[in-house]
Amino acid sequence: MDTREEDAAVTATQAEPVTPLAAERPDAALNALVEQVRAAQATGTALEIRGHGSKAFYGGPITGEPLDIGALAGISSYEPTELVVTARAGTPIDELEAALAEQGQCLPFEPPRFAGSANGSGTVGGLVAAGLAGPPRASSGGVRDYVLGATLLNGRAEVLSFGGQVMKNVAGYDISRMLAGSLGLLGVILEVSLKVLPVQPATATLRFELTEAAALRQLNAWGGQPLPINASAWWDGMLLIRLRGARAAVDAAMTRLGGERIEDALATPFWEGLRDHGDEFFARARQAIDSGSGAALWRLSVPQTAAPLDVAGEQLIEWGGAQRWWCTAAGAAAVREAAQRAGGHATLFRGGDKTAGVFAPLTAPLARIHRELKREFDPAGLFNRGRLYPDL
């Protein structure tokens, strides 16, 4: 489903074939979920899909009885030589990444874990449902680029399978990838197959003292060159870039770009904090939101070449200029207008008044596609009502 999270639109017109798996994989945790959905279907009871709750703040307010996927955990299969892992939805992200790290592999898009949740730092199901990617998104791709297949429990209490464990071209909706960013509106993600990649052998971080405009110009200039830039971040007059790749390529880029080399002992916590929204900018944003000042954290998705935006407040820029975080007390209309002028859109990420909608309004054709997909997969509207859009 197109949530505008990764700026992808549905372009096909026919769904992939589906295969019921309940008979093939008897499982107490799965059966319990199926029975709860079946009971909710009979009574019209709304359901709130829950994992660790680490991203409960994200999206619109929802109501319903909790549908807990926590018991549906574990890595189902892992083929390091094939660069494919399959994990159940309740599997902690930390557990999955630890298993990959033992084989020198990783999730290259670095999904945010939002450390500090009372129940944990995020699950595989939540990773896909939220569709959020970390600092390397511009260079490594987003969540949907790594989803190979998925198993889904729909609103009819049917267990359906989409995709597989290999990359392939298909005609029609790529349902498994469409789940990325759907926020649970189509159903309960039960299991996901993900493409993984080897950890790059060399990493280095460089720092440059630049104004916002100068940093954006520099990032755009570097973007047109064959440089191993993996991630970037500008905040408060300082631009940091992370180089990642073969040792020779990283060394050559450091010589070519100059700047101040930041030791790994300092750089690694910075990028981890940026990924998990635990660094100083996001901590200050949460403090401003909690203070009752009317501040909110907005995520603006704009072209990388967009000029500096005219919005009051504090800003952090990622993804070579394409992702701009604003902590501001400005109203939703002003923020969305600034994003639209730049050729992008804005999402209310944390805090603020969600009654006007969290995500950018859909065009009429996209809204129709959303409604039709919702009716096809969840005809009674059981799952996560209101989390993506108020009328879904």
N, C-alpha and C positions, 0 to 999 in steps of 0.2 A: 504494500500500500504506500502511495506517495504521501509522506508526511512533510515533505520539504526539508527534512533533516539532512538529506544528502543531495538535494536538488535533482532527483531523478523522477521522471514521469512514466506512467504506465503507457506503453505504446502498442501492445498487442491486444487481441480480441478473443482468445480462446484459452481456457484453463488447461493445465497439464493433466494427464490421466492421474487418478489417485488410486491407492491400494490400501484397503483396510488391514491394519496390523494387529488388532486386538487379539485375534485368535492365534496369531503366530507368536506373540510375546506375552503370555499370561504373566501378570505381575500385580502384587497386592497394592502397591502405591498407585499404579496406573488404574487399576480397577476401581479404587476408591475415588479417584478423580472423575472417572467415567460415570460412576453412580451419582456423584454430587451434581454433575452437569445434567444428568438425566432427570434428577429430582427437581432441579431448578427450572428445567425446560417445562416440566409438568405444571409448575406453580407460577412461572413467569418471574422467578426471583432473580434479581440482579446479582452478579458475582464480581468480586474484585480479585484479580489474579495477583498473588503475592509470592515473592521469593524472599530475599533478605530485606526488602524495603529500602535499599540504599538509594533508589531513585524515586521514592514516593513523592518527593517534591516536584518532580518533572511532569508537566502536562496539567490538564485541567482537573478540578476536583471531581472525584468519583465516589459513588456509593455502592453498597452491595455487601453481601456476605463474603468473607474471605475464602478464597480458593487457594490453599497453600500447596506449592509445588516442591517444598523443601525436601520431602521424602523421596522425590524422584531424582536421585543424585547418582553420580558415578560416571567414569569414563567407560563407554561401551566398547570402543575399539580404538586402537592407535597404531598406525602404520608409518613409522618415521621415514622409511625409504620411499613411501608414496606421498609424503607430506600431507597426510589427512588424519584428522582426529574426529571421533564421534563421541559426544558427551550428552548426558541427560540434562534436562533444563535446570534442575536444582543444584547442579554441580557448582561449587564455588569457583569463581574466576581464579582465585589464588591457587587452588588445587590443580586446575587445568594448566596454568602457566608453570607451576612447579614441575609437573610431569613433562611438559615440553622442554623446559630448561635442562632437564637431565639428559636430553638427547640433542642439546645444542640448538633447539628450535624455539619459535615464539609466535605470538599473534602480532604481526607487523603493524597493525593499526592502533595498538595500545589502547584498548577500551578503558575508559575511566572506571575506577573502582570505588570512588567516593568513600574512602576509608573513614571509619568512625560510626557507621551504622550500628545500631544495637545488635542486630542479628548477623552481621557480616558485611563484606565489602562487595557484594554483587554476585549474581549467578549467571550461568551461561544463557539461560532463557531470557533474563533481563538484559543481558548484553545485546542479544539480537533484537528483542522487542523495542529497546530504546534506540538502537541504531546509532549510538554515539561513538565517535572515534577521538583519539588523543592527538598529541602534537604532530605525529608523522602523516596525518591524513592527506595532505597535499601531495606528498611524495609516494606514499605506500598504498593509498586507496582507503576506502571506508569499509564498514562492516559487511554490507551487501556484496562487496567484491570478493569476499572470502567464504560466503555461505554456499556450500555445494548441495546440501539437501536438508530437509527438515521433516519431522513428524509432528502433526497437529491434531489437537482434540477440538472439533468444531462445536457449534451450538446445538447440533443434533445429537451430540454425544457419540459421534463417529470419530474413530482414529484413522487419520489419513496420512499418506506419505507422499512427499514431493522431492524431485531431484534425485541425487545419488551421492556417490563419493568420488566422482570425477568431474572435471570441467567439460561441459558440452553445450552445444547450441540447441535450443529447443524452439518449437513454434508455439506461440501463445504466451499466456502469463507465466512468468518465472516465479511461481508462488513462493518457493523457499526463500528467494531473495526479497520478494515483496514483503515478507514478514519483518525484515529489518526496518525498524522505525515505526511499525504498526501499533506499538504500545498495547498489544493484547486485544485489539478490536476484532480480529478475525478468529481468534481462538486461543487455546492454551498451547504454547510451544512445549512439546514433550522431549524432543531430542533434536540435536543439530549436528551436521557434519561440516567441519570447517577446514579450509585450506590453511596450512601453516608454512612457515619459511624458516630457513636456517638463520641463526643469529649472525649478523655481519661481523667480520673479524676486527674491524677498527672503528673507533668512535672518537670524536674530538669536538669540543665546544669553543667557539670564538665569541668575543664580546666587542661591540663597537658603540661608541658614544655618538648618537645621532638623534636629530629631531624626528618627529613622526613623518613629516613629508620626505625628509632625506632617507629615512629607513625604507619607506615604501618605494622610493625611486631605486634604491640599491637592491632591494629584494626583486623588483621587476627586472632589473638589469641582470642579476645573477640567474634569474629563472630562465633566461634565454641562453644560458651557457651550460656546457656539460660538466656540472659540478655535483658532487655527492651530497647535496644539502638534503638532510632528512627532516629537519624541523626548524622552526624559527619562532621567536617571540620578541615583541617590542613592548616595553612598558617604562614609563617615567624617564624617557630620554635615553634608554639603553636597549640596544638590539643584540640578541643572542641567537646564534645559529648553531645547529648541531650537524656535524658532518658524519656520515656513516657509510661504510663500504669497504672495499679492499684497502689494505694498508697503504699501498703506493698511491692510490687515488686520494685518500684522505691527507696524506703527507703533502702531495702536490697542491691540493686545494688550500691547505694552511699556508703554504709558501706564497701562493698566488693572491689570496684574499687579505692576508695580514691580520690586523686586529689583535686582541689580547687573548691568549690561550687560557682557558679556565681549567684548573685541575679537575680530574674526574671526581675526586672526593667531594668537591663542591658542586660540580655540574650535574652529577647523577641525582642528588636530592632535589635540585631545582627542576629538572625535567619530570621526575616522579611527582613532585608537588603540582606541577602544571597539569600533568595527566589526571591526577586524582582531585584537583581543585582544592589542594591543601596548602598552596603557596601563599605568599603575602597578599597578592592582589585579591584572590578569592576569599581569603580570611577577612580582609578589610571590607569586601563587598557584603559578606554575611553579617559583619558587625553593623554596617550601615543599615541593612535590612532590618535587623533585630532591634535597632535603636528607635524605630517608629518614626523615622524621618521621612518616610514615603519613598525611600530609595528601592530600586529593583535592579536585578541583574538581567540584562538583555544579551542575547546572542544574535549578532547581525551577520548574515551570510551575503557577501557581495563579491563582485569580480575582483580578482587580485590586483587589477590595475586601477581600482577605484581610488579617487583622491581622498584626503582626510575628510572625515564626516563632521558636520556641524551639529553636535549634540553635547549639551553640558554634562559634566560628570567625569569619572575616571575610566580610562580605557586600557585594554590589553589587546594586542593584535597578534594573531597566529596565522598559520597556513599560508605564509608568503603574502599576507594582506587580505586573504579571502574570508577569514573569520575574525570578527571584531567584537570583543566583549565590552559592554558598557554598563557601568554601575551608575545609575542616574535616577533623579527624582522626576525627570521629564515624563509627561504623559505618554500613553501608548500611541496616540495619534502622531505626536511629534517624532517619536522614535521610528515608527513604521514609515512615515513620510521621508525621513532622512535615508532609510534603507532603500526605499523605492527610487528616490532620486539617484542613488548610486547604482541602480540596476539590480538590487537584491531584495531581501526580505528580512524580517525580524521575528525572533521568538522570545517570549517572556520566559526566562529560564528559572529564576528564583524570585520569590517575593512578588510584590505588586498586586494589583487588582485583576484577578483572572476572569471576571465576569464578562469582559469584552473579548475574551478568547486568548489563548496562549500562543497558538500558531497563526501564521499569516493566513488571511481568508483565502479560500480556494476560488478559482474561476468556476463558472457554471458547469463546463464540461467535466472538470476534475471532481467537483462535488458530486455530480451524477455518478461517476465511476466509483467513488468512495461508497456512496449509498448502495449501489448495486452489489458491490463486493461484500459489504456488510450483510446485506440480505441473503446473499448466497451462502456465506459461511456461518452466519449467526442470525438467522431469521427472526428470532425472538428478542434480539438485542440484549443478550445476557451479560456479555463480557465488557468490563471496564467502561461502562456508560459515561460519556462526557470527558474521557481523558484526552482524546485527540481533538475532537470538536464537540461543542455542546449538543448538537443534534445527532450524534452518532453513538 
